[in-house]
C-alpha cells in the first residue's frame, strides 16, 4: 500500500504542474525558477524520509505554501484581505527568502532519513501486577469523567456549544479560559482516549462497545467541528492512522491525508465557524466557496507584503512568542501577535492572517535572521526527530505515548511554520504538555504501586 500512496502523491504533484502550465497568463521565469527550486528541494527531502516527522512537515510546508501556492498566486494575480498585489521585485525577493529558508533548514537538518514507524510491532503494556492494572483503569476512567465534566460545564452544559465552534464563539468566554480549554483540556482528554484506543488496537481488540463509546466521547467533547481546524487535523489524523489504519501508515499516506484535509475537509469545517445559532441549523445560509478559492493560503503573500511595505518590528516579536506564558500585567510591553500588528499596519480587512516563520525572522533580524534562524530550526527538528524516533522499552506506556506525540507535533509543525508564531507556538506547547501530563501521572501511579509493594513486603517480613 505504501507504493499506492506514493503513486497518489506523485499524481497530485503532477496535477498541480499540469494545471499551472495550462494557465496562459503572466509568468516571470526567474520568479518561477526560484519556486521550482523550492519544490525540487522539498520533494528530494520527502523521498529520502522513512516516516512522517518534523522534517517532513517542513518539506510539506515548503512544497505547498512556499512552492506551488506562490506560483498560482503570481500567475493568477491572487490577493488576500483586500490588499493590492505587490511589486514584481517584492515577489522575487520574497521567493529568494523562501528559498534561503529551505536551503538553510536542510543544512541544519542534515541527511538523516529517520526510522520507519513500527506501530504494528508494539507489545502489550506490562503492568506490575493485577492491582496496578486495576488502578490504571480506574484512574483513566476517573480522568475521562472529570475532563468531560469540566468541558461540559465550561460550555454551559450545551451540546451545541461543544459540537459547533460557531455556537461556542458566541459565548462570553475569557481568552485565557478559551485557550486553556481548547489547547490543553480538550487535547488532554483526546490524547488520553487515543492512547487507550491505540493500546487496545495493538492488543488485538476488535471494534467493540468500548471502542464505540470512547469514539463517541471524542466526537462530543472534542468535536472535530468544535475546535480549530488545525487542531482537528493534528488530533484526528493520528487517531485515523494509528488506531484504524496502522498498516497504511507511511510518509506518503500521511501526506496524502493532510492534502485531502487541507483542500477538501477544511473548507467544509470552516462553515461551522460562522454557523448561525438558532432553533434550526441552516448550513446553506453559512456555506460559501470563498474559502476554497481564497484561502487561508496567504502565508507567502503576506511575506511579499512585508517586503513591499517595508514592515519591520522592534526585534521582540520572536521573544514575545517564546515567552507567551508571561502575563501582560508583568510585561506591559509584551508584543502582540505579529499577524495582528502587521494586518493593522497594512490596512488589511482581516486581522487574523498568516504570518510565516520566515517573515517573523525577517522583520526581527533581517536576512541574517532568516539564514541563522532556519538553520537552528533544522538542528532542533533533527534532534527532536531523533529523540522521538528512538524505540522505547517494550511494554511501557512510553512506547505508545511517543509515536502519538511525534505524529501530532509533526502535523502541528505545519501550523507553526505558517504562523503567526505567537499563537501557533502557544498552541503547540499546550498540546505537547498533554503528553508530559500523561507521562507524569503514569510514572506517579507506577511509583505509588512500587512503594506499596515494598512496604507490604516489609510488613510481611
N, C-alpha and C positions, 0 to 999 in steps of 0.2 A: 504493500500500500504506500510505502514511502515514495516509490517511483511514480505512483499515480499522482500524489500531491506535488511532486517535483515537476511533473509534466503540466499539471494545472497551473502552478506558479509561473512556469515558462510561458504558457498560453496567455496568462494575464499580462505579463510583461510585453509579449508580442502584440497583444490587443492595444495596449497603450501606445506602442510605437506606431502601429498601423493607423490608429485614429489621428495621432499627431501629424504624421506625414501626409494624411489625407486632407488636412485642413489647408486650404490655399489662401493664407493671409501672410502678414509680415513675418519676417524671420531675420535674425541677426546671427550670422554664422559664429562669431566669437562668443556671444552670449550663449547660444545653443550648445556650442562645443564645451563650454565650462560645465554646463549641467549634465551633458552626456558623460563627461569625465566623472562627475559625482555618482551618476548611475552605475558606471562601469566599476568604480571602486566598491560601491555598496554590494553589487552583485558578486564581485570577486570575493568579498569577505563572507557573504552569506553562503556561497558554495563551499567554503572551507569549514564552516562550523558544523559540529556534530549534534548540536542541540539548540533550542531557542533559549538564549540567555541575554544578559545585559548588552553584550557586544552585538548580538543580532538585533536587539531593539534599536540600537543606534543606527545600524545599517538600514533597517526598515524606515526609520525617520528620514535618513538622508536620501534614500531611494525615492520616496514619495513626496515628502514635504520640501526637500531641497533639490530634488531631481525632476520628477515628472510634472508636479503641480506648477512650479515656476515656468516650465516650458509652455504649458497651456495658458497660464495667466498672461504671459507676454504676447503669445500669438493671438489670443482672443481679446486682448486688452481688458482683462477682468480686474475689477477693483472691488474693494470692500468698504463697508461703513461709510458710504457716500464720499470717499476720498478720491482725489484725482490721481491719474496714473503718474508715476514718477518719470523722470528723465531717463533716456536710454543709458546714460553714463552711470546713473544710480543703480539701475538694474544690473549692469555689468559688474560694478563694484560689489554689490550685494552677492552676486554669483561667485565672485572671487573669494569673498569672506566665507561663503558656504563651502567652497572647495577647500580652503585652508582649514576649516573646521574638520572636514573629513580626513584630510591628509595627516594632520597632527593628532587627531584622535587615534587613527590606526597606528601611527608611530608609537604612541603611548601604550596602546592595547597590545601590540605585538602580533605574532603569528600563532598564538595559542589557539588550537582548534576546539579545545574543550572535550569533555567526555559525554557519550550518549546518556540520556536519562533512562535508567533501567528500573522503571516502576514495576515491571512485571516480576522482578526477582526479589522484591521486598518480602522479608519473612514475617511471621506472626509476631505481634507485640508480646514480649515476655514480661510477665508480672512476677513480683517477688513470691507471692502466694495467693491463695484464694481471697483472703481478706483485702489484699492490695487491689485486686481486680474489682472487688465489690465496691471499695472506697472510690476507685477511679470512675466507675459507672455512676455511683451516687453523686459524686462531685460534678460530673458532666451534666447530669440531669438537673441538678440544682442550679448550676451556672446558666444553662439554657433557659430554664424557667425565669430566673432572676433578670437576665438580659432581655428576654422577650417582654417581661412585665415592665421593665424600665422604658423600653422603646414605646410600648403601648401607652403608658402614662404620659410620656413626653409628647406624643401626638394626640393627646386628649381622648384616648380610647376610641379613636375614629379610624375605621379600617380604610376609608378613602384617603385620609391623610398619609397613611403608611403605604398604600398601594401606588398612589399617583403623586409625583413630585409637584405637579401644578397645584394640587389641593394644599399640600403642606406649606408651600411658599406663601400662601395667603394667611397663615397663622402669624401672630406676633411673637417671633422667636428671636432670642438674642443671637448674635453672631457666634459667640463662644459656645453657647448651648447647641446650636445647629451644627457647628463644625465638630464638636465632641461626639454628638450622636451619629452624624453621617460618616465621619472619617475615623472613628475609633470604636464606638459601641456596636454599631451595626456590622462593621467588618470583623469585630471580635466574635460576635455571635455567628456570623457566616463561617469564619475560619474554624471555629470550634466544631461546628456541624460538618464542614467539609472534611476535616481530618478524621472525624468519626466515620463518615461515609467512605473515605479513602481506605481506612483500615479494614472496614467491613468488606469492601470490594476485593482487596488483596487477600483476605482470608477466605475467599470463595463464597461469600454470602451473595445470594441472588437478590434481585429487586423484590423486596417483600414489604410487609406493612410498616416496618420500622423505617425503611428507606423512603417509602411514600410519605410518612408523617414528617420526617426530617426535611424532606424537599418542600413540603407544603409550608412548614415553618419558615423556610428561607423565602419562599415566594410571597409570604405575607409580611414578615418583619424586616426582611431585606429585599423588598420588591425590586426587580430589575427596572421597573418604571418609576420607582420612588426614590432612587438615588442618582447621583450624577452619572452620565453615560460612560465616562472614563472608568469610574469605579465599577460600574456594571460589567464592563469588559474585563477588568483586572480580576474580578471575583468569579464571574460565571464561566469565562473561558477555561480557567484551571479546573473548575468543577466538571465541565463537559469532558475535557481531555483526560484528566487523571482518574475520574471515577467511572465515567460511562464509555469512554473511547480510549482506554490506555494503550491498546495495540496499535492505534493510529498515530500516537504522539511522535512528532519529529519536528525539525526546524521548519520544513515546508508546510506541514499540516497546520501548525500554529500560525504561520504567516498567512496562509490562505483563509483561515478562520478570522484573523484580525482584519484582513482586507474586506471580507464579506461583512464583518461587523461595522467597519468604518463607512463603507459605501452604501450599504443597504439597511442594516439594523438601526444605526444611529439616527438617520433621518426620521424613521418611524418613531423611535423613542422620543425624539425631540417634540413630537406632538403633545406629549403628556407634561411637558414643562410649562406650557401656557394653556393647559386644558381648562375649560370653564367649569367651575364648580356649580352645581345646581341639582335639582331633583333628578335630572337625567344627564348622562354623559353624552355630549354631542361631539363625536370625533370629527365629523365633516366640517364643523364650524372652526375647528382648530387646525385642520390639515392644510398644509401648503407645500409646494415643491421648492420654495426658496432655499431651504437647507441643502437639498441635493445638488443645486446648481451653484450656490454661492458659498456655501460654507462651512465655516469652522476649519477652513484650509488656508487661513490667511497668515501663517507664520512667516513665510518668505516675503510676502507682500509688505508686511509691517517692517521687516528688515530693510526693504528698499525705501520705505517712507522715512525711517530713522536717518538714512544716509541723505535722502533728498531734502529733508527739512533740517538737517544738521542738529538733530536732537542729541543731547548729552545729559548726563546726570552728575550728581555731586560725588560720585565714586563710592556711594554707600548702598547701592541697590542690592548687590550680592550679599553684603554684610547683613542688611536688613532681612533678607530671605533666610540666611543661615541662622540668624538669631530671632526667628519668628516667635519663639516662645517667650521672649521678654515683653511684658505688657507696656503699652504706651504710657501708662502712668509713671513707670520708672524711666522710660526712654521717650520723652516727649517728641524728640526729633526723628523718631524711627521712620524710615522711608515707607511710603505706601507702595502697593504693588506697581511695578514699572508699567504694566499694561494700562492701568488706570491713569497714571501720570502722563504717559505718552498719548493716550487717547484724548485727554483734555488739551494737551499741548498741540496736537494735530487737528483738533476740532472734529474728531470722528463722531459719527452718530451713535455708535456703540462704545461702551467703555470696558466691558469685559472681553478684550480682544486677546489674540495670541501674541506672545512676545517671546520668541525662541531664545534659548540659552546663548546662542551666538550673538544675538542683539544685546542681551544683558551684559555680556563680557565686553562688547564693543563700546557701549555707551558709558561703561565704567572705566575701562582701561585702554581703549583703542585697539588697533590691530595686534599689538603685542599681547594684550589681554586675551584676544581670541586664540592666538597661537599657543600661549602657555596654558591657558585655561582648558582648552580642548585636549592638549597633551596630558595634563594632570587628570582630567576626566577619564582618558583612556587607561591610564595607570590604575586609577581607582576601580574602574569597571573590570579590568583584568584580574585584580586581586580579589574583588568580590566574587567574580565568577569562579575563580579557582577555589575559594573558600566554600562557596555554596555547592560546588560540584563534588566535593570530597565525600566518599562513602562514609556513612555513619555506622555506628555499632549495630549489628544485626539484632532485630528485636526491640530496639529502642524507639521511643516516640520521635526522637530527632530524625530518624530515618524517614519518617513520614512528614514531619513539620518542614524540613529544609527544602524538599522538592516543591512543596506548595508555595513556600515563601519565595523561592527562586523564580518560579514562573510568574507569580503575581507581581513581584518587584520588577521583573523584566518588562512586563506589559506596561506597568506604570512608568517605566523609563521613557516610553514614547511621549507620555504627557509631560514628563519632567523636561524633556528637550523642547517640546512645543511651547511651554510656558503659559502664563508667566511664572517665574521661579518662586516667588513668594508663596503663592497659593499651592503650586504643584509640589514644592518641597515639603511644606507642612502636611499636605495631603499624603505624600509618600511616607513620611515619618510616622504619621498616625497609623497607617496600615501595617508598616513594619513593626511597630510597637506591639501589635496584637500577638505576633509570634513570640516576642520576648515575654509577654504576659503568660501565654500558654506554656512556654518552656519553664518559666519560673514556678508556676503552680504545679506543673508535673514533677519538677525536682523537689519542691517542698513536700508534696504528697508522698513521694518515694522516700525522702529523708525521714519523714514522720514515721512511716511504716518500718524503716530500718531501725530507728531508735526504739520503737515499741517492741520489736522482736528482740533486740539486745537486752532491753530492760526485763522483758518477760523471761528470757533465758537466764538472766542474773538472779531473778526471784526464784526460779525453779531450782537453780543450783544451790 
